[in-house]
Amino acid sequence: MVPSPPDQPTGSVTPRAMDNPRISGVLMAITYVVGGLGYAIGFARIGPDGAADALTPVALLSVGVVGVISMVRHSVFHRSDAVRMGWDLGVRNNFQIETGLANLAIGSVALAAVIFDWGTVTVAAMTLSYGVYFLGVTVLSLTTGPSGGVSPKRVIIMASQMVILGYFSLAALSAVGAAPF
């Protein structure tokens, strides 16, 4: 029996496939769609007394589901993500995997807070924690980009996430009398 050449698929994912930036590109696109859907539903629900109701789809989709998808992109498909961002070091980058685990930590608890009805304060706290995460990413994006320069597009996206998540969180906290100010 003659073995197949090394570049032939054998039924499992090859390391070459794991390096394909299209995988993380698709996951990134799904992240934008799901996150945007959560924000759209949230904004549609805002009313005189609707801040807490508006927070739920944001926490569920824009924090929970996005956090889980981001973990998959950063941690499971870390090589694909590294290639997509121009950060491929040729070896496993634990920073990316840690970032994915942070996304999972925030996202999974936000999902649990909504699914198990842990209350508006908990849901707002988890949503605000993702906003604080994006504050850090915004600051990091302002100081350096993948090629050593600032990426205005990345700064705008990250800062927008921070502002929107902060808005929904603080509005809901205010609506239930738990605002920090």
TIFIMI-877473 format. One record per residue (C-alpha): residue number from 1; residue in one letter; x, y, z. Coordinates in steps of 0.05 Angstrom, whole numbers, plus 5000, padded with zeros to 4 digits. Layout:
BEGIN
+-----+------+------+------+------+
:  nr : rest :    x :    y :    z :
+-----+------+------+------+------+
: NUM :    a :    X :    Y :    Z :
...
+-----+------+------+------+------+
***
This chain:
BEGIN
+-----+------+------+------+------+
:  nr : rest :    x :    y :    z :
+-----+------+------+------+------+
:   1 :    m : 5000 : 5000 : 5000 :
:   2 :    v : 5028 : 5068 : 4980 :
:   3 :    p : 5018 : 5124 : 5030 :
:   4 :    s : 4984 : 5187 : 5005 :
:   5 :    p : 5028 : 5249 : 4996 :
:   6 :    p : 5032 : 5294 : 5057 :
:   7 :    d : 4992 : 5350 : 5025 :
:   8 :    q : 4931 : 5305 : 5012 :
:   9 :    p : 4874 : 5309 : 5061 :
:  10 :    t : 4865 : 5247 : 5105 :
:  11 :    g : 4797 : 5263 : 5134 :
:  12 :    s : 4822 : 5308 : 5190 :
:  13 :    v : 4838 : 5382 : 5191 :
:  14 :    t : 4909 : 5392 : 5168 :
:  15 :    p : 4954 : 5443 : 5199 :
:  16 :    r : 4952 : 5480 : 5132 :
:  17 :    a : 4876 : 5487 : 5139 :
:  18 :    m : 4884 : 5514 : 5210 :
:  19 :    d : 4929 : 5569 : 5181 :
:  20 :    n : 4876 : 5591 : 5131 :
:  21 :    p : 4855 : 5663 : 5148 :
:  22 :    r : 4787 : 5652 : 5115 :
:  23 :    i : 4766 : 5610 : 5176 :
:  24 :    s : 4776 : 5666 : 5225 :
:  25 :    g : 4750 : 5716 : 5173 :
:  26 :    v : 4684 : 5679 : 5171 :
:  27 :    l : 4682 : 5675 : 5247 :
:  28 :    m : 4696 : 5750 : 5251 :
:  29 :    a : 4639 : 5764 : 5202 :
:  30 :    i : 4592 : 5721 : 5243 :
:  31 :    t : 4614 : 5759 : 5305 :
:  32 :    y : 4597 : 5826 : 5272 :
:  33 :    v : 4529 : 5800 : 5248 :
:  34 :    v : 4509 : 5770 : 5316 :
:  35 :    g : 4536 : 5830 : 5355 :
:  36 :    g : 4501 : 5879 : 5309 :
:  37 :    l : 4436 : 5841 : 5314 :
:  38 :    g : 4440 : 5845 : 5390 :
:  39 :    y : 4451 : 5920 : 5387 :
:  40 :    a : 4395 : 5930 : 5336 :
:  41 :    i : 4345 : 5892 : 5379 :
:  42 :    g : 4369 : 5929 : 5441 :
:  43 :    f : 4361 : 5997 : 5408 :
:  44 :    a : 4292 : 5977 : 5383 :
:  45 :    r : 4271 : 5960 : 5454 :
:  46 :    i : 4293 : 6025 : 5486 :
:  47 :    g : 4234 : 6064 : 5512 :
:  48 :    p : 4216 : 6105 : 5573 :
:  49 :    d : 4218 : 6043 : 5617 :
:  50 :    g : 4253 : 5995 : 5571 :
:  51 :    a : 4327 : 6001 : 5590 :
:  52 :    a : 4328 : 5934 : 5627 :
:  53 :    d : 4290 : 5900 : 5570 :
:  54 :    a : 4337 : 5931 : 5519 :
:  55 :    l : 4398 : 5903 : 5556 :
:  56 :    t : 4376 : 5830 : 5549 :
:  57 :    p : 4389 : 5820 : 5474 :
:  58 :    v : 4454 : 5859 : 5480 :
:  59 :    a : 4479 : 5815 : 5536 :
:  60 :    l : 4454 : 5751 : 5503 :
:  61 :    l : 4479 : 5764 : 5433 :
:  62 :    s : 4530 : 5820 : 5433 :
:  63 :    v : 4565 : 5795 : 5496 :
:  64 :    g : 4547 : 5722 : 5506 :
:  65 :    v : 4546 : 5693 : 5436 :
:  66 :    v : 4600 : 5740 : 5411 :
:  67 :    g : 4644 : 5721 : 5471 :
:  68 :    v : 4637 : 5647 : 5455 :
:  69 :    i : 4650 : 5657 : 5380 :
:  70 :    s : 4709 : 5701 : 5396 :
:  71 :    m : 4738 : 5646 : 5440 :
:  72 :    v : 4732 : 5597 : 5383 :
:  73 :    r : 4766 : 5646 : 5335 :
:  74 :    h : 4822 : 5667 : 5382 :
:  75 :    s : 4835 : 5600 : 5417 :
:  76 :    v : 4813 : 5542 : 5374 :
:  77 :    f : 4832 : 5575 : 5307 :
:  78 :    h : 4889 : 5617 : 5336 :
:  79 :    r : 4935 : 5604 : 5276 :
:  80 :    s : 4881 : 5624 : 5227 :
:  81 :    d : 4867 : 5687 : 5268 :
:  82 :    a : 4941 : 5703 : 5273 :
:  83 :    v : 4949 : 5698 : 5197 :
:  84 :    r : 4886 : 5740 : 5187 :
:  85 :    m : 4913 : 5796 : 5232 :
:  86 :    g : 4985 : 5792 : 5205 :
:  87 :    w : 5010 : 5767 : 5273 :
:  88 :    d : 5032 : 5697 : 5252 :
:  89 :    l : 5094 : 5681 : 5292 :
:  90 :    g : 5100 : 5610 : 5264 :
:  91 :    v : 5087 : 5583 : 5334 :
:  92 :    r : 5028 : 5581 : 5382 :
:  93 :    n : 5015 : 5650 : 5410 :
:  94 :    n : 4989 : 5641 : 5481 :
:  95 :    f : 4967 : 5714 : 5484 :
:  96 :    q : 4913 : 5700 : 5432 :
:  97 :    i : 4890 : 5638 : 5468 :
:  98 :    e : 4886 : 5676 : 5534 :
:  99 :    t : 4846 : 5731 : 5499 :
: 100 :    g : 4798 : 5677 : 5474 :
: 101 :    l : 4791 : 5649 : 5545 :
: 102 :    a : 4776 : 5719 : 5571 :
: 103 :    n : 4722 : 5726 : 5518 :
: 104 :    l : 4694 : 5658 : 5539 :
: 105 :    a : 4694 : 5677 : 5613 :
: 106 :    i : 4655 : 5741 : 5602 :
: 107 :    g : 4610 : 5713 : 5547 :
: 108 :    s : 4591 : 5648 : 5583 :
: 109 :    v : 4573 : 5684 : 5648 :
: 110 :    a : 4532 : 5736 : 5609 :
: 111 :    l : 4495 : 5679 : 5575 :
: 112 :    a : 4482 : 5645 : 5642 :
: 113 :    a : 4459 : 5711 : 5673 :
: 114 :    v : 4407 : 5720 : 5619 :
: 115 :    i : 4386 : 5647 : 5613 :
: 116 :    f : 4380 : 5635 : 5688 :
: 117 :    d : 4350 : 5704 : 5701 :
: 118 :    w : 4402 : 5727 : 5751 :
: 119 :    g : 4374 : 5797 : 5749 :
: 120 :    t : 4386 : 5863 : 5714 :
: 121 :    v : 4445 : 5883 : 5759 :
: 122 :    t : 4483 : 5819 : 5742 :
: 123 :    v : 4467 : 5823 : 5668 :
: 124 :    a : 4488 : 5896 : 5667 :
: 125 :    a : 4552 : 5880 : 5706 :
: 126 :    m : 4572 : 5827 : 5655 :
: 127 :    t : 4555 : 5873 : 5597 :
: 128 :    l : 4595 : 5929 : 5629 :
: 129 :    s : 4653 : 5882 : 5640 :
: 130 :    y : 4656 : 5869 : 5565 :
: 131 :    g : 4654 : 5945 : 5555 :
: 132 :    v : 4714 : 5952 : 5602 :
: 133 :    y : 4749 : 5897 : 5562 :
: 134 :    f : 4737 : 5938 : 5499 :
: 135 :    l : 4763 : 6000 : 5535 :
: 136 :    g : 4829 : 5963 : 5545 :
: 137 :    v : 4829 : 5940 : 5473 :
: 138 :    t : 4816 : 6011 : 5450 :
: 139 :    v : 4875 : 6037 : 5490 :
: 140 :    l : 4918 : 5981 : 5463 :
: 141 :    s : 4895 : 5996 : 5392 :
: 142 :    l : 4913 : 6070 : 5402 :
: 143 :    t : 4983 : 6052 : 5422 :
: 144 :    t : 5000 : 6001 : 5369 :
: 145 :    g : 4971 : 5964 : 5309 :
: 146 :    p : 4994 : 5899 : 5278 :
: 147 :    s : 5048 : 5934 : 5238 :
: 148 :    g : 5068 : 5981 : 5295 :
: 149 :    g : 5021 : 6038 : 5274 :
: 150 :    v : 4952 : 6058 : 5297 :
: 151 :    s : 4893 : 6030 : 5258 :
: 152 :    p : 4838 : 6082 : 5258 :
: 153 :    k : 4787 : 6030 : 5235 :
: 154 :    r : 4804 : 5984 : 5294 :
: 155 :    v : 4803 : 6042 : 5343 :
: 156 :    i : 4733 : 6063 : 5319 :
: 157 :    i : 4705 : 5993 : 5322 :
: 158 :    m : 4733 : 5979 : 5392 :
: 159 :    a : 4714 : 6047 : 5420 :
: 160 :    s : 4643 : 6039 : 5391 :
: 161 :    q : 4637 : 5972 : 5426 :
: 162 :    m : 4659 : 6004 : 5492 :
: 163 :    v : 4610 : 6062 : 5486 :
: 164 :    i : 4550 : 6020 : 5465 :
: 165 :    l : 4560 : 5967 : 5518 :
: 166 :    g : 4571 : 6021 : 5571 :
: 167 :    y : 4509 : 6057 : 5549 :
: 168 :    f : 4464 : 5996 : 5554 :
: 169 :    s : 4494 : 5974 : 5620 :
: 170 :    l : 4490 : 6042 : 5654 :
: 171 :    a : 4420 : 6056 : 5627 :
: 172 :    a : 4395 : 5989 : 5655 :
: 173 :    l : 4429 : 6001 : 5722 :
: 174 :    s : 4398 : 6070 : 5726 :
: 175 :    a : 4329 : 6041 : 5709 :
: 176 :    v : 4333 : 5993 : 5768 :
: 177 :    g : 4362 : 6045 : 5816 :
: 178 :    a : 4431 : 6014 : 5818 :
: 179 :    a : 4470 : 6066 : 5777 :
: 180 :    p : 4540 : 6079 : 5803 :
: 181 :    f : 4528 : 6154 : 5800 :
+-----+------+------+------+------+
***
